[in-house]
Amino acid sequence: MAVPPSDLHRHFEHMLKDGRGKDVAFDVDGQLVRAHRCVLAARSPVFAAELFGPMKEKDTAEPIKVDDMEPCVFEELLRFMYTDRISDDKRGADKNAATQHLLVAADRYGLHRLRLMCEAKLCRGIDARMVATTLALAEQHRCTRLKDACLAFVASRDVLGAVMETDGFKHLAASCPFVLVEILDKIVRGKSQ
């Protein structure tokens, strides 16, 4: 007798979309987003502390303010927390930017698996246009595998000139100047081998 695969994620996604039983609200850039506090606390140590621990909001009737995050990123974060999956709706630069924002959110809320999923997705999408921005993100959020993939990309192809023309490279040079030394070191080592 064959046992069908688990469809728990579908039930939880329906619960997220349905709205019944939601007992916590968030104000994300002026947009009200509701969720189930037990689901959030079970998935995130940060939400557990914020909703049930010492950081608990005193007035739970008021929406909890979420700063520095777009509503679509917060909603994707919730979708992951309910389903253990991330969507693949966007394409190209939008996809990379959305994944970068989601990685930052995953790091902020202690969602290690989501962070690794975002890191893997970004590794697969490295290109000359986005590599500098992605490298700065990897450095700032201690994503060693993503950083290594970005450095390898720049060192293994004749793309450094194109990369240096991007706004992302200017941001990288300003925010993480020591990474430029790592890029040069990687290029020199690659040519000497």
Sequence and secondary structure as in RCSB ss.txt:
>XXXX:A:sequence
MAVPPSDLHRHFEHMLKDGRGKDVAFDVDGQLVRAHRCVLAARSPVFAAELFGPMKEKDTAEPIKVDDMEPCVFE
ELLRFMYTDRISDDKRGADKNAATQHLLVAADRYGLHRLRLMCEAKLCRGIDARMVATTLALAEQHRCTRLKDAC
LAFVASRDVLGAVMETDGFKHLAASCPFVLVEILDKIVRGKSQ
>XXXX:A:secstr
       HHHHHHHHHHH TT  EEEEETTEEEEE HHHHHHH HHHHHHHHSTT  S TTS EEE S  HHHHH
HHHHHHHHS       HHHHHHHHHHHHHHHHHTT HHHHHHHHHHHHHT  TTTHHHHHHHHHHTT HHHHHHH
HHHHHHSS HHHHHTSHHHHHHHHH HHHHHHHHHHHHHHHH 
